[in-house]
């Protein structure tokens, strides 16, 4: 069962600063692939996201552009 969902803060996302970044999609577990990059912006397939937090942990922006909201 999902423990949460990824939520983006696009104002701090590196592509808003014209820096190409796909780290969140690259670290999303290969069997889930909830995260993709479309048009230089992250897209989340919410039904696949389990809230593992890898995307948030590996996000290179400061502060992180992805937080995990708890389910429930």
C-alpha positions as CSV (number, residue, x, y, z in Angstrom):
1,X,0.0,0.0,0.0
2,X,1.3,3.5,-0.8
3,X,2.7,5.4,2.2
4,X,2.4,8.8,0.4
5,X,2.6,10.7,-2.8
6,X,5.2,12.9,-4.4
7,X,4.2,16.6,-4.6
8,X,6.2,19.1,-6.7
9,X,7.2,22.7,-6.1
10,X,7.8,23.7,-9.6
11,X,9.1,27.2,-8.7
12,X,12.2,25.7,-7.3
13,X,12.5,22.9,-9.9
14,X,15.8,23.3,-11.8
15,X,14.1,23.4,-15.2
16,X,12.4,26.6,-14.1
17,X,16.0,28.0,-14.1
18,X,16.7,26.6,-17.5
19,X,18.8,23.7,-16.1
20,X,18.0,20.3,-17.5
21,X,17.4,17.8,-14.8
22,X,15.8,14.3,-14.8
23,X,17.2,13.0,-11.5
24,X,13.7,12.3,-10.0
25,X,12.7,10.2,-13.0
26,X,16.0,8.4,-13.1
27,X,15.8,7.2,-9.5
28,X,12.1,6.2,-9.5
29,X,12.1,2.4,-9.1
30,X,12.2,0.6,-12.4
31,X,9.2,-1.5,-11.6
32,X,7.1,1.5,-10.7
33,X,8.2,4.3,-13.0
34,X,5.7,6.8,-11.5
35,X,7.9,9.7,-12.5
36,X,8.6,10.9,-16.0
37,X,9.8,14.1,-17.6
38,X,7.6,15.7,-20.2
39,X,8.5,19.0,-21.8
40,X,11.3,19.6,-19.2
41,X,8.8,19.2,-16.3
42,X,8.2,16.3,-14.0
43,X,5.0,14.3,-14.4
44,X,3.7,12.0,-11.8
45,X,1.4,8.9,-12.5
46,X,-0.2,9.2,-9.1
47,X,-1.7,5.7,-9.3
48,X,1.8,4.3,-9.4
49,X,3.5,6.5,-6.8
50,X,4.1,4.7,-3.5
51,X,5.7,7.5,-1.7
52,X,9.1,5.9,-1.3
53,X,10.9,9.3,-1.3
54,X,13.7,8.5,-3.6
55,X,12.8,11.4,-5.9
56,X,12.9,13.8,-3.0
57,X,16.1,12.4,-1.5
58,X,18.0,12.7,-4.8
59,X,16.5,16.0,-5.9
60,X,19.5,18.3,-6.5
61,X,17.6,21.6,-6.0
62,X,17.9,23.6,-2.8
63,X,15.5,23.4,-1.2
64,X,14.3,20.1,-2.6
65,X,11.5,20.5,-5.2
66,X,9.7,17.3,-4.2
67,X,8.1,16.5,-0.9
68,X,6.3,13.3,0.1
69,X,2.8,13.9,1.5
70,X,1.6,11.0,3.8
71,X,-1.4,9.0,2.7
72,X,-4.5,9.0,4.7
